[in-house]
């Protein structure tokens, strides 16, 4: 059974930091691109960042320089370090795993709420 379990969300003040974790099981972590998406109030889900099995990263322009995505192959876990948080970062953050070997093999976590008050 595949599971992606996010943790680390919560309330942070503007300028503060949070670290999200995505613990996976049931997948071959090393062949998955790990991504973080978010969905703000009244908005569509959007890609925040992803990290490839080789460690390559990509960020949305809105978070570049503030957020850092990483992965720990030994723990089958992906992380999103979020610094200098802004009210517009308020959203439910979802972890995503996409296999590079099996087409359309994509899994999602349940989401974790991040709130940054204005």
N, C-alpha and C positions, 0 to 999 in steps of 0.2 A: 504494500500500500504506500502510495506516494504521499508525503507530507512536507509542506513548507510552512514553518511556524515563525511568524515575525514576533519580535519583542523589542522593547526599548522606547516605544512611543510615550507620549505624555505631554505635559504642559511645560513650555519653556518661554522665558521672557525674550523680547527682542534683543538680539545680540548674543543670545545664549547658544548652547550646544546640546545636541542629543546624538546618541549612537544607536542606530537600528541594527538588529541582527535578524538573520533569516537562516534558521537551522533546517536542514533538509534531511530526508530519509526516503529510501525507496527509489532513488535515482542514482545514476552514475554521475556523481557531481563533476568529475573531471572532464566530461564531454558536454557540459551544459554552459551556455551563456547565462550568466546571472544578471538579472535586471531589477531595478527599483522603479516603480511607477507610482503616481499619486493622482488622487481625484479630490479636488477641492469642492466646496459647496457650490452646487449649480454648474459644475464644470465637467468636461469629459476627462476620462482617465488619460494621463499623459506620461510619456517616458521621462524619467529623471536622469538615470544613468545606467550603464551596463558595463560588465567586465567579462571578457572572453576567457576561455580556458587557458589561453596563453598569457593572460594578464593585461591585455589591451583594454583601455577604458574609453568611454565616450560620455559626455555630459550635455544636458540641455543648457542652453546659454544662460538661463535664469539662475542656475545653481553653480556654474563653473567658477572655480576659485573659492567656493564656500563649502561644497560637499566633496567627499572623497569616498569612492566605492572600492571595496577590496574583497578578497576571498581567501579563505583558509582551507586548503585542500585536506589537511589532516583532520579538520573538524566538520567538513562538508557544510560549511557555513559562509554566508556572504554578509557583508556589513555595509552600512552607509553612515559615515561620520558626517554630521551636519553641524557646521559652525556658522556663526553670525546669522542666526535665524531671523527671519522677517515674518511679519503677519501674513504675507502672501504665500508663505510656505505651509500655512495651515491646510491640512488635507488628511485623508486616509492614505497611508503608504502601503503599497502592495509589493511583495516579492514575486519574482517571475523566474522560472527556469525554462530554458529553451534548448533542446538537444541540437547539437551540430551534426548528428549522424542520422537521426530519425526525423523525417519531414513531419511537421505539424505536431510534434510531441512537445507540448507546452503545458506547464503547470503554474498554478497561482496559489499564493498564500491567502489567508483570510483577511489580512489587512491590520494595520495598527494606526491609531489616531495620533496625529501630531497637531498640537494647538499652540499657536504663537499669538497672544492677544495684542491688539493695537493700542 
